[in-house]
Structure formats: C-alpha cells, structure tokens
Amino acid sequence: VQLAETGGGLVQPGGSLTISCAASGRTPATVTMGWFRQAPGQEREFVAAITWRNGGTYYADSVKGRFTITRDNAKNTVNLQMNSLKPEDSAVYYCAAGSGISYIEVKGKKNYHSWGQGTQVTVSS
C-alpha cells in the first residue's frame, strides 16, 4: 500500500486544519487506517484510526472531541479534521495502513504495515 499525506501547514491556536491521506494498492490485509504524530525528540504516538469496512473510529484521549477521522471508500482516502488546535498538537503527522481491529491493536505501531512520508502541522501564533 502506498500512502501520501497532504494538507499540513501553519495554523493559529484555536484554529482548524484538515489533513488527508490517499491510499493506493490497498490489499485485504489493510483493515484499518490510522494517524500517528511525532514531535521533535518524542516517540511517535497514536492519534486516531478508522476501519475501512464499517467506519469504526478510535481516538487518543488527547484529541477526543477535537479531532474527527473519516474515510471515503470510493476514493480510498482518509481525512483527519482537527479543531481547537493547541501548540502541543504540533508534530509531523503520519498516515498508516494496518490490520488491527481492537482499540489496543489500532494504537500499536507494530500493527501497521505501511506508512506515509508525513506532513508537518504547526500550531503557533
């Protein structure tokens, strides 16, 4: 699976931004699409995930209520709408394709077999 993220940029605190991931070459092993982020000097952390089949969603506690993940099966795209952004949301955001189903599985990086190159999101005034 090839993944390409778009839509990153600079946004002021409290603002909104939507980033997208286009997936090509999807296989039956690709059950779930996830978003992770990595800030300088920190571990890559789970942000949100969605299943292709029924659109089930999962969120990290730090973004719940502010971020929304959606998918378009016809276009093979996954979007992450980010509202009420905070400076601590600044990071490189990565799209990933994987086989996890449960919340524990979709949070784990090891359950993703393909990763995009990442897109920078900076929240600053």
Secondary structure by P-SEA (a helix, b strand, c coil): cbbbbcbbbbbcccbbbbbbbbbccccccccccbbbbbccccccccccccccccbbbbbcccccccbbbbbbccccbbbbbbcccccccccbbbbbbbcccccccccccccccccccbbbbbbcc
